[in-house]
């Protein structure tokens, strides 16, 4: 299992555009990908679940990736977070 901790830097937090792109990216991998914030968990493949976390600027999220392609998924998702959020 891979795990990424990330602090949101985007002033708008996780809003519709980056959430949609993140969901699209998550669907490219076999691995189970979840995002956690303040005890709430969301399936990274479902945009409404991701948006319901309400992640804002300076909030810390944890992305957990478990599966055969977890390492590859972790690398891509980390790069996405750094470039978009």
N, C-alpha and C positions, 0 to 999 in steps of 0.2 A: 504494500500500500504506500502511496505517495501522499504527502500532505504539504500544502502551500499556505502560509499565513501572509496576508496582504492587507495593508492599510489603504483605503480608498483615498485617492488624491484629487479626483475630478470634483469640481465644485457642485455639480448636480448629482453626485453619487451614481448609483446604478439606475439609470433611467432607461427608457424604452430602446433607444438605438443600441447602446452597448450591450444591454441585456439580450436583445435579439441576436446580435453577433456572437455573444458568448454561447447561447443556446445552439446556434448553428455549428459552432466549433465543437461543442460537447458531443453533438450527434455524430461527428466524424469518427468517434472512438468507440470500441467495444466496452471499455471499462465503465464501471459505475462511477459517476461523478456527482458529488454532493457539495453544496455550499452551506456553511454554518455561520450564523451571526447571533450573538446573544442567546444561545440555547435553541434557536430556531434552525431547522434544517430544510433545505430545498433541493429538489432534483434539478441539476443543471441543464437538463434537456427540456424543461418546462418553463416557458417565459413567465407565466403568471406566478409560479412558485418562486422564481428568482426575484421578480419585482416585489413580491409580498414580504421579502426580508426587510425592505425599507432601508437598505444600506446607503448611508450618506457620507459626505466628506469626513475624513478622519476616523471612520468606523473600521474596525478590523474584521475581516472575514477569513474563514478557514475553508480551503477547498480540499476535499478528500477524494482520492482517485484510487480505485481498486479494480484490478483486472490484468489481463495479459499485456495490454499496451499502456499500462499506467505511467511508465517512465516517459514515453513519447508524449502522452497526453499532458503530463505535468509540465514538460518543457514548453509545449505550445500554449497552454493556458497561462503559465507564468509570463511568457512573452506578451500574450494578449493583455493581461492585467496591467503590466508595466506600460504598454503603449496606449491603452484606451481608458484606464480608470486610475 
